[in-house]
Amino acid sequence: MSKDKELKDIVYSIGVHYPGTQSPKQAQQLGKTLWSSEDYCQKNDETGGACWARVINRNYVLGYMTSTIAWDLIASYYINLPGWGMGLMTAMEPWNGHYVVSPPIWTSAHTTQFTEIGWTYLKHGHGVGTLPQGGTYVGLTNPKRDQLTIVMETMTFEHSKCVWDAKTPFTVNPQNVTLSLEGKWSRVQEMNMWFTQLGFDGKSNIFFEKRPPLKFIKGKAEVFLDVNQMITLTTLDTGNKGAYPAPPPHIEFPLPYFDSFDGYNLYQEPYYLSQQIGSFEILAEGKNGFVRQMVTQMTIPWCKQADDIQKAYNVFGDIKWTDISVEFDFRIPSKNGSSGVFVAARATKGGCSSAGTSGIFFHALPDQFVLSTDIQRQHVVKSGDLSYGPGSWHNIALSVKGSSAKLTFDQTTVYFGSIPTWPTAGWAALGTDSYGLADFDNLKINSLM
């Protein structure tokens, strides 16, 4: 068997990130299933709902992609971290259970409630295409070819922009659309209708509302489509918007906070710690659980400007925190250990901008401590002697209140004095001074307000 034949046989699909609803001719000619393997990336407001409605349809209409995968499904990031609010819905308070069901959930339902894995799109020009006055439609049918779903969208260019998307403007106008069902489908007398109107230009939001069935006479029916609407017509009777109780009310991150990291499953990520650089997971010695930073060398960079500083960085809490204390135990393993650890308050940045984060950083190195206003120790406020070796546990604590800070190592104060007045607020953070193993335990956070 030739290598080309082997490759053709082992490749099921070809995926791409953020295709802008387009795929090149070369990809279409490969004879393989095409996927948008990462898409959407938009705040989950009305614009996010319109973006998602348009992308799901047009990825197939224009790009022949049969799967569209949203980044991401549930937005569970701390406020102001990159990607915050970019899930199909938001659930970012695990300490409380508060969540928000957002517009993209309902525009998803127009397709997902009336299709299943194994359904196929109809052919372009025969159930798939563009509408006369702008917008798109797709038809899908089940393997037995005895059920039919049609999804139409009329999202405008101005109101359906995604973060990563094609920039070519297009026009959509209100229109009457005539549907013509042919062949075996011409016997269909009515189709169930589900309706969404995105609330732009003074219109009210209407999400996934069941409307009276659309009647067909001799295989034909007419429907009016305004702009920024989504309509699903289906022979299925299983659609259900459902209901849910009012979510618990919003509550800020609870203080005081303590985590011993006992009782976790091995290798899972610790609760509430949001790793920005490096990889932190739960390990245990007997019944004592702790967090270990696992990255020991430079990885293949995903976000080069952050990865290049070769420090692990983990934020938690609330970016509005001002006066707090952060304390934990740490240990540098004897083998493959990091060159030190740090604890921080008022940390301002995450994600690809992590290298430029400001804050109040207490770096504990084996031979010295460094108080700086940045993660890279370029803006030093104070430094001094410190001495500890690998393999044993130590305690580190940082308290910031107003324009002063207290640094404590193994219950001994190593600095108590002034700090710059900026930044005034930010997350708590911990991390390592270099890529290498480091263990963290008994995390405590208190408010000093």
Secondary structure, DSSP 8 states (H G I E B T S, - for coil): --HHHHHHHH--EEEEE--TT---HHHHTT-SEEEEEEEE-S-SSHHHHHHHHHHHHHHHHTT-EEEEEEE-SEE---TTSTTTT-SSEEEEETTTTEEE--HHHHHHHHHHTT--TT-EE-EETBEEEE-TTS-EEEEEE-TTS--EEEEEE---TTT---SS----------EEEEEE--GGGGG--EEEEEEEE---TT---EEEEEEEEEE-BTTEEEEEE-TTEEEEEES-S-----------------SSEEE--TT--TT---TT-EEEES-EEEEEETTEEEEEE---S----SSHHHHTT--EEEEES-TT--SEEEEEEEE--SSSB-S-EEEEEEE---GGGGGG-EEEEEEEETTEEEEEEETTS-SEEEEEE----TTSEEEEEEEEETTEEEEEETTEEEEEEE--S-----EEEEEESSSSBEEEEEEEEEE--
